[in-house]
Amino acid sequence: MPRVTFKETRCKGCGLCINVCPMKIIKFSEILNEKGYHPATITEEAMTKCIGCASCGKMCPDCVITVEK
């Protein structure tokens, strides 16, 4: 099963990963990170729907997303 992780402390909340995800499973977190942004995240439940396409990681301008297949 694919696994996506976010370095939430470095995420600036641009939302590009959210827009590009074909499964629409990435959302903004309710919490604020150290920089004052709502970082992108995927819940454990939604992670089961991930197809491991890595579109989110390719789109991220700050390289905060890691996709493991």
Secondary structure by P-SEA (a helix, b strand, c coil): cbbbbbcccccccccccccccccccbbbbccccccccbbbbbccccccccccccccccccccccccccc
